[in-house]
Amino acid sequence: MAGEDEKEKFTQTYAALGIGLVCILIGVPLWWKTTEIYRVQLPYADIHRLAETKIQYSVEIEVISFNSKLTKSLPDIAKSLQTSLTRDKRSSVQPVYQVRVRDANNKETSLWKKSKTLDDLDEAFWELTKLRHSKYTILFLPESSNLRARPQYVGRFGNVIVTVSKEGITDMLQQLVPTIQEVLVREGAVEKSLDAAQGLRTQKPDKESMRWFRSNPGYDVTFTLVNPQPDVLDVQWNIQAGIEGYLKPFLDKLANFSDISVASQVLHYVGLVASPKKDSSEKFHFYTEQDLPRMINPLEAKLGSHASNNPTLNFVVYVPGKASSPVYIRDQNGERVASNSFLSPRWGGILIYNAEARSKAAGPTTVDIDIKHIMEVFLTQMRLLLNIHVQTPNQQVSFAELGKEAITEWELSGWLRCRCVENLATAKASLQSLAQLLDQIVNIVINDDIGREVEDAVRSIEHSEELLAGGHLHDAFIESRNAIVASEKAFFDQSLLELLYFPEDQKFAIYIPLFLPISIPVLTSIVQAVKWLKQHRREKLKSQ
């Protein structure tokens, strides 16, 4: 009987130990594996390396001389120009200039002699070379030429034409360097775009960087006609013709680089909250610069909401009522603003339209909007908001007319360069912030989609920087746009928030009620089984 009890006790002991071992060796690892947070391995080393890498962009400068008197001086001109353009900077973005100076060949000389105007010469060289977006040509014309370019003349296609003599070459080169750096290449604007994307707070904000919209794959443009008295004024505007005739050529030029949608609307019985002041002569009313900010917020509430993630550029035409018309805008010196409009940074512009009414026999008075005038004003404001170069002629530089596209080839190149650098800096900052976040909060899920987006962003950044350094500005911009889209998708992926609000203390609150009723009997049985085995062993040793 005692033997059977002992045998049964052995069975119970080994059963308890077996169950305990199964729970510890199989159950605990299985539970740990099935409840662990899935985290794809991200390229943290590559992200850190990209954040430390300085962005470089290549610029090719080719000087073609039609002046035979300068032939012997061309090597010295090349050396002087290369030295002046190359400067050591501590900025995270660095231009790399490649200067080449040579005499014109027979074909180029023939084009020069056939050209009747500077614009003809500019277009002829564009057709001849089909310049890349990162290459600029400077043409040195002799003083004997029928074409005179004084001061420097910047054509629509980015060719700089200069009339120069052998004696004045030194002064001309000193004037040419800032034209290349700040007008064509836009070094300052590129650095500002980089600083804005990196969120640097050490730099004092300037009007330009505070005015333009941040780089985005797309924008929404809305034109709004505000008529406070539709019962009195029958305002007519052919906005469709204005968009097709003036805006569409501009948008077509940017179509490969940005998705811009256009809409229009008319608001009736809506006015400006700020009342205009009356002039002492009582012949007109006016707004001062201090009055303008108070117009935006009340008016913006009436413009409607936009179901889009793209930033919106608002352009408003306001027709004053009969009681207050005409209304003008005065600058800080008390002078009338020629365009009678103002621009609000990162929002849009408002134009106050004072029109002569066309009488009707009965009913409201008809007012015809000069669509050409308002589109010219709004195109100028749109260029400012999108960070396109503002042409300001001075004693050293004159510019060709914009043409129907409202943007020149060299302006497009400068815009692409600024936006490309901004996209790269933004994508790097997003990836770095994401890496820091995921490193600090270990219970955030990192799924395969996030991993792919991060890898795509890293790959696009690397490719874009290679293209930019090689002078392929168009392709570099496309890759930078892909990089910012991928990095933003990864950073704002909704799966990152699934376990963000599930901290460790809450895990214990959930698991303890589940495992405590099971673990206590199992652990107690194991302890009792071990004690019994030890006691049995001691008794066996004593008996021997």
C-alpha positions in Angstrom: 0.0 0.0 0.0 2.8 2.4 0.9 4.5 1.6 -2.5 1.4 2.5 -4.4 1.1 5.8 -2.5 4.7 6.6 -3.2 4.2 5.7 -6.9 1.2 7.9 -7.1 3.1 10.7 -5.3 5.9 10.4 -7.9 3.3 10.6 -10.7 1.8 13.8 -9.2 5.2 15.3 -8.7 6.4 14.6 -12.2 3.1 15.8 -13.6 3.4 19.1 -11.8 7.0 19.5 -12.9 6.0 18.6 -16.5 3.2 21.1 -16.6 5.5 23.8 -15.0 8.2 23.1 -17.6 5.7 23.2 -20.4 4.4 26.6 -19.2 7.9 28.0 -18.6 9.8 26.6 -21.6 6.9 26.7 -24.2 4.1 28.9 -22.9 6.2 31.9 -21.8 8.2 32.2 -25.0 5.1 31.6 -27.1 3.2 34.3 -25.2 6.2 36.6 -25.5 6.5 36.0 -29.3 2.8 36.4 -30.0 2.4 39.6 -28.0 5.6 41.4 -29.1 5.3 44.6 -31.1 6.1 44.2 -34.7 8.9 46.6 -35.7 10.5 46.5 -39.1 14.2 47.4 -39.1 14.7 50.9 -40.5 17.9 52.2 -42.1 18.8 54.4 -39.1 22.4 54.7 -40.1 21.5 55.9 -43.6 19.0 58.4 -42.1 21.7 59.8 -39.8 24.2 59.9 -42.7 21.9 61.8 -44.9 21.1 64.4 -42.2 24.9 65.1 -41.9 25.5 65.3 -45.7 25.9 68.7 -47.3 23.7 69.3 -50.3 25.6 70.3 -53.4 24.2 71.6 -56.7 26.2 72.0 -59.9 26.0 75.1 -62.1 27.7 75.3 -65.5 28.7 78.7 -66.8 29.8 78.9 -70.4 31.2 82.3 -71.6 31.2 82.7 -75.4 33.2 85.7 -76.7 32.5 87.3 -80.0 35.2 89.9 -79.3 38.4 88.9 -81.0 40.4 91.4 -78.8 39.6 89.2 -75.8 41.0 86.0 -77.2 44.4 86.2 -75.4 42.6 87.2 -72.1 40.1 84.3 -72.1 42.2 82.0 -69.7 42.6 84.9 -67.2 38.9 85.7 -67.5 38.0 82.0 -66.8 40.3 81.9 -63.8 39.0 85.2 -62.4 35.4 84.2 -62.8 35.9 80.8 -61.3 37.7 82.3 -58.3 35.0 84.9 -57.7 32.1 82.4 -58.0 33.8 79.8 -55.8 33.6 80.7 -52.1 33.8 78.5 -49.0 30.6 78.5 -47.0 29.5 77.0 -43.8 26.0 76.5 -45.1 24.5 73.0 -45.5 24.0 73.7 -49.2 27.0 74.4 -51.5 27.0 75.5 -55.2 29.7 74.0 -57.4 30.5 76.2 -60.4 32.1 74.9 -63.6 33.3 77.8 -65.7 34.3 77.5 -69.3 35.4 80.5 -71.5 35.9 80.2 -75.3 35.7 82.0 -78.5 32.5 81.7 -80.6 32.6 79.1 -83.4 31.5 79.9 -87.0 27.9 78.7 -86.5 27.5 80.8 -83.4 29.1 83.8 -85.1 26.6 83.4 -88.0 23.7 83.3 -85.5 24.9 86.5 -83.9 25.2 88.4 -87.2 21.7 87.2 -88.3 20.0 88.3 -85.1 18.3 91.7 -85.3 17.5 92.1 -81.6 18.9 90.8 -78.3 15.8 88.6 -77.9 16.5 87.0 -81.3 20.0 86.2 -80.2 18.8 84.8 -76.9 16.3 82.5 -78.6 18.7 81.5 -81.3 21.2 80.2 -78.7 18.4 78.4 -76.9 17.4 76.6 -80.0 21.1 75.8 -80.8 22.0 74.3 -77.5 18.7 73.5 -75.7 20.4 74.3 -72.4 19.9 72.2 -69.4 18.3 73.8 -66.3 21.6 74.1 -64.6 23.6 75.6 -67.5 23.8 79.3 -68.3 25.5 81.0 -71.3 27.1 84.4 -71.2 27.7 86.2 -74.5 30.4 88.8 -74.8 29.6 91.1 -77.7 32.1 93.6 -79.1 31.4 97.4 -79.0 31.2 97.4 -82.7 28.2 95.2 -82.7 24.8 96.5 -83.8 23.3 94.8 -80.8 24.1 96.8 -77.7 23.6 95.2 -74.2 24.3 97.8 -71.6 23.8 97.1 -68.8 23.8 93.3 -68.8 20.7 91.9 -70.6 19.1 88.7 -69.2 17.0 87.0 -71.9 14.0 84.8 -71.4 16.0 81.6 -71.9 18.7 82.4 -69.4 21.4 83.8 -71.8 23.2 86.8 -70.4 24.3 89.2 -73.1 27.0 91.8 -72.4 28.7 94.4 -74.6 32.3 94.5 -73.3 35.6 96.1 -74.3 39.1 94.8 -73.4 39.6 97.8 -71.1 36.4 97.3 -69.2 36.5 93.6 -68.7 37.6 93.8 -65.0 34.6 96.0 -64.0 32.3 93.9 -66.1 33.3 90.7 -64.4 32.7 92.3 -61.0 29.2 93.2 -62.0 28.6 89.8 -63.7 29.3 87.7 -60.5 26.2 89.0 -58.5 24.1 88.6 -61.6 25.0 84.9 -61.8 24.8 84.2 -58.1 21.7 86.1 -57.0 19.6 86.5 -60.3 20.2 83.3 -62.2 21.3 80.8 -59.6 19.5 82.5 -56.6 22.1 81.3 -54.0 20.4 83.4 -51.3 16.9 82.1 -52.0 18.3 78.5 -52.0 19.8 79.0 -48.5 16.6 80.6 -47.2 14.6 77.7 -48.6 16.9 75.3 -46.8 16.8 77.2 -43.5 12.9 77.4 -43.7 12.7 73.6 -44.3 15.1 72.9 -41.4 13.1 75.2 -39.1 16.2 77.1 -38.1 15.4 79.7 -35.4 18.7 81.4 -35.3 18.2 83.3 -38.6 16.2 86.5 -38.4 13.0 86.0 -40.5 12.9 88.0 -43.7 10.0 89.1 -45.8 10.7 86.7 -48.7 10.8 83.5 -46.7 7.8 84.5 -44.6 5.8 85.4 -47.8 6.1 82.3 -50.0 4.2 79.0 -49.5 6.3 76.0 -48.5 7.0 73.5 -51.2 4.1 71.1 -51.8 3.3 68.6 -54.6 0.1 70.6 -55.3 -1.7 73.8 -54.7 -5.3 75.0 -54.9 -6.0 78.4 -56.5 -9.4 80.1 -55.9 -10.6 83.3 -57.5 -13.4 85.0 -55.7 -15.5 88.0 -56.8 -17.1 89.8 -53.9 -20.1 91.9 -54.6 -21.6 93.5 -51.5 -24.6 95.0 -53.4 -25.8 92.7 -56.2 -29.2 94.5 -56.2 -27.4 97.7 -57.1 -24.3 96.5 -59.0 -24.5 93.8 -61.7 -20.9 92.8 -61.8 -19.8 90.9 -64.9 -16.4 89.0 -65.0 -15.3 86.5 -67.6 -13.0 84.6 -65.3 -13.0 81.5 -67.5 -11.4 83.6 -70.3 -9.0 85.1 -67.9 -7.8 81.7 -66.7 -7.5 80.3 -70.2 -5.8 83.3 -71.7 -3.5 84.4 -68.9 -3.2 81.7 -66.2 -3.2 78.5 -68.2 0.2 79.2 -70.0 1.8 79.8 -66.6 0.3 76.6 -65.1 1.3 74.6 -68.2 4.9 75.6 -67.6 4.7 74.2 -64.0 2.5 71.2 -64.9 5.4 68.7 -64.8 6.5 69.9 -61.4 3.3 70.8 -59.4 -0.3 69.9 -59.6 -2.3 73.2 -59.4 -6.1 73.2 -59.5 -8.1 76.3 -60.2 -11.6 77.2 -59.0 -13.7 80.4 -59.0 -16.8 81.6 -57.1 -18.9 84.7 -56.6 -20.0 86.0 -53.2 -23.0 88.3 -52.8 -23.9 90.5 -49.9 -20.5 90.1 -48.4 -18.3 93.1 -47.5 -15.1 94.0 -45.9 -15.5 94.4 -42.1 -13.0 97.3 -41.9 -14.7 100.4 -43.1 -12.6 102.7 -45.4 -11.7 106.2 -44.2 -13.0 109.2 -46.1 -10.5 111.5 -47.7 -10.5 115.2 -46.6 -11.7 116.2 -50.1 -14.5 113.6 -49.6 -14.0 112.5 -53.2 -12.9 109.0 -52.4 -12.3 106.6 -49.6 -9.1 104.7 -48.7 -7.5 102.0 -46.6 -4.1 102.3 -44.9 -1.6 99.5 -44.4 -2.7 99.2 -40.8 -6.3 98.4 -42.0 -5.4 95.6 -44.3 -4.7 92.7 -41.9 -8.2 93.2 -40.4 -9.8 92.4 -43.7 -8.4 88.8 -44.1 -9.9 86.8 -41.2 -13.6 87.9 -41.5 -13.4 87.5 -45.3 -11.7 84.1 -45.1 -14.6 82.7 -43.1 -16.9 83.5 -46.0 -14.7 81.9 -48.7 -15.7 78.4 -47.7 -13.7 75.3 -46.7 -11.6 73.2 -49.1 -11.6 69.4 -49.0 -8.0 69.1 -49.9 -4.6 68.7 -48.2 -3.0 71.2 -50.6 -2.4 74.8 -49.5 -4.9 77.3 -51.0 -4.0 80.5 -52.8 -6.9 82.9 -52.4 -7.3 85.8 -54.9 -10.2 88.1 -54.2 -11.7 90.9 -56.4 -13.7 93.3 -54.2 -16.1 95.7 -55.9 -17.0 98.6 -53.5 -20.6 99.6 -53.1 -21.9 102.9 -54.6 -21.8 104.7 -51.3 -18.1 104.2 -50.7 -16.7 104.0 -54.2 -14.0 104.8 -55.3 -11.8 103.1 -52.6 -8.0 103.2 -52.8 -5.2 101.7 -50.8 -2.5 104.0 -49.4 1.1 102.9 -48.6 3.0 104.0 -45.5 3.9 107.3 -47.2 0.3 108.1 -47.9 0.6 107.5 -51.6 -1.9 105.4 -53.6 -0.8 101.9 -54.5 -0.7 101.6 -58.2 -2.3 98.2 -58.4 -4.9 99.0 -55.7 -4.2 95.6 -54.2 -2.3 94.0 -51.4 -0.7 90.6 -50.7 -1.1 88.6 -47.6 1.8 86.2 -46.9 1.0 82.5 -47.4 -2.7 83.3 -48.0 -3.2 85.3 -51.3 -4.2 88.7 -52.4 -7.1 91.2 -52.5 -7.7 93.6 -55.3 -10.2 96.5 -54.9 -11.8 97.2 -58.2 -13.2 100.6 -58.8 -15.1 100.5 -62.1 -17.1 103.0 -64.1 -20.6 101.8 -64.2 -22.4 101.1 -67.5 -25.9 102.4 -67.1 -29.1 100.4 -67.8 -32.5 101.6 -68.4 -33.8 99.7 -65.4 -32.5 97.4 -62.8 -29.0 97.2 -61.3 -26.1 99.1 -62.9 -23.7 96.9 -64.9 -20.0 96.8 -64.1 -17.6 95.1 -66.5 -14.4 93.7 -64.8 -11.2 94.3 -66.8 -10.1 90.7 -66.7 -6.7 91.5 -68.2 -5.9 94.0 -65.4 -6.8 91.7 -62.5 -5.1 88.7 -64.0 -1.8 90.6 -64.4 -2.0 91.7 -60.7 -2.9 88.2 -59.5 -0.1 86.5 -61.6 2.4 88.9 -60.1 1.2 88.0 -56.6 1.1 84.3 -57.4 4.8 84.4 -58.5 5.6 85.9 -55.1 3.7 83.4 -53.2 5.3 80.5 -55.1 8.8 81.8 -54.6 9.5 82.6 -58.2 12.2 85.2 -58.8 11.0 88.9 -58.8 12.6 90.8 -61.7 13.9 94.1 -60.4 15.9 95.9 -63.2 18.7 98.2 -62.0 21.7 100.0 -63.4 23.6 96.7 -63.9 20.9 94.4 -65.2 17.9 94.6 -67.5 15.5 91.8 -68.3 13.5 90.5 -71.3 9.7 90.6 -71.1 8.1 87.6 -69.4 6.0 86.6 -72.4 2.6 84.9 -72.2 3.9 82.1 -69.9 4.6 84.7 -67.1 7.8 82.7 -66.2 11.1 82.5 -68.1 13.3 79.4 -68.5 15.9 80.7 -66.1 13.3 81.6 -63.5 11.9 78.1 -63.8 15.4 76.8 -63.2 15.9 78.9 -60.1 12.5 77.9 -58.8 13.3 74.2 -59.3 16.6 74.6 -57.5 15.0 76.3 -54.5 12.2 73.8 -54.3 14.5 70.8 -54.8 16.7 71.8 -51.9 13.7 72.6 -49.7 12.2 69.2 -50.5 15.4 67.4 -49.6 15.8 69.2 -46.4 12.1 68.6 -45.5 12.3 64.9 -46.3 15.5 64.6 -44.2 14.0 66.4 -41.3 10.9 64.2 -41.4 12.9 61.0 -41.5 15.2 62.1 -38.7 12.2 63.1 -36.5 10.6 59.7 -37.2 13.7 57.9 -36.3 14.1 59.8 -33.0 10.4 59.1 -32.2 10.5 55.4 -32.9 13.8 55.1 -31.0 12.3 56.8 -27.9 8.9 55.1 -27.9 9.6 51.4 -28.2 5.9 50.3 -28.2 5.0 51.9 -31.5 4.3 49.4 -34.3 6.5 49.7 -37.4 4.8 47.8 -40.1 6.1 46.8 -43.6 4.4 49.7 -45.3 6.2 52.2 -43.1 9.5 50.4 -43.7 9.0 50.5 -47.5 8.1 54.2 -47.4 11.2 55.0 -45.4 13.4 53.0 -47.7 11.8 54.7 -50.7 12.4 58.1 -49.2 16.1 57.3 -48.4 16.6 56.0 -51.9 15.0 59.0 -53.5 17.0 61.5 -51.4 20.2 59.8 -52.3 19.3 59.7 -56.0 18.1 63.3 -56.0 21.3 64.5 -54.4 23.4 62.7 -57.0 21.3 64.2 -59.8 21.5 67.7 -58.3 25.3 67.4 -57.9 25.5 66.3 -61.5 23.5 69.2 -62.8 20.4 67.3 -63.7 18.0 69.7 -62.1 14.7 68.5 -63.6 15.2 64.9 -62.6 16.6 65.9 -59.2 13.4 67.9 -58.5 11.2 64.9 -59.4 13.2 62.6 -57.1 13.1 65.2 -54.3 9.3 65.4 -54.7 9.1 61.6 -54.4 11.2 61.7 -51.3 9.1 64.2 -49.5 5.9 62.3 -50.4 7.3 59.0 -49.1 8.7 60.6 -45.9 5.4 62.3 -45.1 3.5 59.1 -45.7 5.8 57.3 -43.3 5.7 60.0 -40.6 1.9 60.4 -40.7 1.0 56.7 -41.1 -2.0 56.0 -38.8 -0.6 52.7 -37.7 2.0 54.5 -35.7 -0.7 55.5 -33.2 -2.2 52.1 -32.6 -0.2 51.3 -29.5 1.0 54.8 -28.7 -1.5 55.1 -25.8 -0.9 51.6 -24.4 1.9 52.1 -21.9 3.6 49.5 -19.8 1.5 50.0 -16.6 -1.7 49.3 -18.6 -0.2 46.1 -20.0 0.2 44.8 -16.4 -3.3 45.8 -15.6 -4.6 43.6 -18.4 -2.2 40.6 -18.1 -2.3 40.1 -14.3 -6.0 39.1 -14.1 -5.4 36.6 -17.0 -2.2 35.0 -15.8 -2.4 35.2 -12.0 -5.1 32.5 -11.6 -3.1 30.2 -13.7 0.4 31.0 -12.6 -0.2 30.7 -8.8 -1.4 27.0 -8.8 1.4 26.1 -11.3 4.1 27.7 -9.3 2.8 26.3 -6.0 2.7 22.8 -7.5 6.2 23.1 -8.8 7.5 24.3 -5.4 5.7 21.4 -3.5 7.0 18.9 -6.1 10.6 20.1 -5.6 10.2 20.0 -1.8 8.8 16.5 -1.9 11.6 15.3 -4.2 14.2 16.8 -1.9 12.5 15.2 1.2 12.3 11.8 -0.6 15.9 12.0 -1.5 17.0 12.7 2.1 14.9 9.8 3.5 16.4 7.5 0.9 19.9 8.6 1.9 19.1 8.0 5.6 17.7 4.5 4.9 20.9 3.6 3.1 
